[in-house]
Amino acid sequence: MKRPEGTTDAMDAPRAPRAADGWDARSEELLADRADPPHSDPPRPGDARPPRPGDPRPKLRRRGAGDPVKALMHRHRALCARAVDPLEIAAGLEAHGLTDRAAARFRHRDVFALAEEMYARVPRDGVDDGTPPDPPPHRGVRTDIPGVPAGWALFALLPGAVCAAGVAGAALAAGTTRLVAGLVGALAVAVALHVALRYGPLRATGHPVPATRAWTCWLLAYAVLGDGLLRGVVAGGPDGPGDLWDPALAPALGLALAVAPAAWCARLFAVRAGARVTASRGLDEFASSVRPLLLGVVALFLAALGALLAASDALAAPIADRAGLAGHPTGGPPALLGAAALGALLLLARLLGAYGFTRAPALLLGAAGACEATALALVFAGRLPTCDPLAVPVTAAVDAWGPGVVPAAACGTAALVLLVHAARTLTLASAHAGPRDAP
C-alpha cells in the first residue's frame, strides 16, 4: 500500500500508547503534516478554474429560519415607529386583520404579547449606550378623554336648560309672538346642542356623512310635530295652517334634557373600555368584557331617558293647558315610547361616530327618517282616486296604537340594528387605542 506523503516508518511503526487519551502528540503531528504539506504555495486568484460537468456539485449552506417578528415589523414599520405603547401596535395589528390565532404563527400566544415584543424591538432615541430601553408606559384607569375640555359637564346641561326656557317662554306668549318664541327657542336649542356635542365625550371624529345631520334634524322635527300632523291627516285634515302646529312638548323637553346623561354614559364607556384594554390579555377576552359594558351603558341611558320623559310629560301638561294648545300636546305614552326609541338611536349613532364609525349610523338614521316620511306620504296618497289601499296599513296602526307607533317602530328597529353593529365594532381594541381627535 502506498504510504501518504510526509510520513516515515518511525511514525507508522506500531507501538504501545503513551497515555490513556485517544489523542497524543503523534496525532497532532500527523494532522499538522496533512493540513500544511511541505513545499506548497498558497492558492492564487488566477489559479481557479471554472467548474466542469464531471466535478461534484458544491454543498450549499442552508439558510436558517427567518425571524417572523422582524418581517412583521418591517411590514408595519410606520405603525411601530409612531406607537407610544404596545396597545397602539396591538390595535393596529387587529385593524389589519391579525387575530390571536394568527399570532401563533409568530410564536406568541396572542396579539398583545406580539405587540409587546414588537414595541420592545423598536429602536428608541437616546438608547445607544447599551442600556435596556425603558419599559412601556402602564395605562391605568383613565379618568379623562383626550381632546375633551374639563367643563364638558356644564356644556351637556345647556340643551335641557335652553329648551325648558324656550317652552316656558312659548307658553307665556300668544299668537304670532308664540310662533316667533318657538322658532327662536328651537334655534337656541340647536346652538346649545352643537356646543354640547362638539366639546363633550360625544364629539365625532373624522368627517361625518353629510346626510347624517339632515336626517337627524328630520327625526327631531318629527318627534315634535310629526305625531300631531299624522293624527290630523288620518282624521281628514289638515283644515288650515293652524293644524300643522301641534307640538308635542314632552318628547322635545325630555330629549333635550337627555343630552346630559348621554354624555355621562359616553364618558363612562370610554373610561371603562380603556381600563379593560389594559387588563385584557387577548382580543377575545377584551371583546367579551366590553360587550356587557356597552349593553349596560345603553340600558342605563334608557332608564335615565325614561325617567326624564315621564317627568317632562308631567310638567308639560299644565304648561300646555295654560298655553291653550289644542290636541294632545304632551303626546301621551305612544309618543313617549317613540321618543325613547329615537333617543336610543341617536345615542348609538353618536357613540359610533365618536369612535370614527359613521357609515352605519348615516344609513340607519336615513332608513328611520324615510320610514316616517313614507308613513305620511302613504296617508296623503290614499286620498287619490283608486289609491285607498295605500293608506290602510298606516291608518289601522294609528287607530289601534296612536300616531306614536310610527316613530316607535321605525326608530326602535333602527336602534336595535345599530346596537348589534355597535356590539361588533366598539368591542375591537383598535377602536379604543390612541387619542380621539375631533375634526
RAGI-V448797 format. One record per backbone hydrogen bond with DSSP energy under -0.5 kcal/mol. NH is the residue of the N-H (numbers start at 1). CO is the residue of the C=O. Records with the same first field share a line. If there is no record, write none. Layout:
BEGIN
NH->CO ; CO
END
This chain:
BEGIN
7->4
12->8
13->9
28->24
29->25
30->26
31->27
32->28
33->29
34->30
35->31
36->32
40->37
41->39
47->44
48->45
55->52
68->66
71->67
72->68
73->69
74->70
75->71
76->72
77->74
80->76
81->77
82->78
83->79
88->85
89->85
90->86
91->87
92->88
93->89
94->90
95->91
96->92
97->94
98->93
99->97
103->99
104->100 ; 101
105->102
106->103
107->104
108->103
114->110
115->111
116->112
117->113
118->114
119->115
120->116
121->117
122->118 ; 119
127->124
140->138
142->140
148->145
149->147
152->149
153->150
155->151
156->152
157->153 ; 154
158->154 ; 155
159->155
160->256
161->157
162->158
163->159
164->160
165->161
166->162
167->163
168->164
169->165
170->166
171->167
172->168
173->169
177->174
179->175
180->176
181->177
182->178
183->179
184->180
185->181
186->182
187->183
188->184
189->185
190->186
191->187
192->188
193->189
194->190
195->191
196->192
197->193
198->194
199->195
200->197
203->200
205->353
206->437
208->206
212->209
213->209
214->210
215->211
216->212
217->213
218->214
219->215
220->216
221->217
222->218
223->219
224->220
225->221
226->221 ; 222
227->222
229->225
230->226
231->227
232->228
233->229
234->230
235->231
236->233
237->232
243->240
244->241
245->242
246->244
248->224
249->247 ; 329
250->329
252->248
253->249
254->250
255->251
256->252
257->253
258->254
259->256
260->257
261->257
262->258
263->259
264->260
265->261
266->262
267->263
268->264
269->265
270->266
271->267
272->268
273->269
274->270
275->271
276->272
277->273
278->274
279->275
280->276
286->282
287->283
288->284
289->285
290->286
291->287
292->288
293->289
294->290
295->291
296->292
297->293
298->294
299->295
300->296
301->297
302->298
303->299
304->300
305->301
306->302
307->303
308->304
309->305
310->306
311->307
312->308
313->309
314->310
315->311
316->312
317->313
318->314
319->315
320->316
321->317
322->318
323->319
324->320
325->320
329->327
331->328
335->331
336->332
337->333
338->334
339->335
340->336
341->337
342->338
343->339
344->340
345->341
346->342
347->343
348->344
349->345
350->346
351->347
352->348
353->349
354->350
355->351 ; 352
356->353
357->352
358->356
362->358
363->359
364->360
365->361
366->362
367->363
368->364
369->365
370->366
371->367
372->368
373->369
374->370
375->371
376->372
377->373
378->374
379->375
380->376
381->377
382->378
383->380
384->381
387->384
390->387
391->387 ; 388
392->388 ; 389
393->389
395->391
396->392
397->393
398->394
399->395
400->396
401->397
402->398
405->402
406->403
407->403
408->404
409->405
410->406
411->407
412->407 ; 408
413->409
414->410
415->411
416->412
417->413
418->414
419->415
420->416
421->417
422->418
423->419
424->420 ; 421
425->421
426->422
428->425
431->428
432->429
437->435
439->204
END
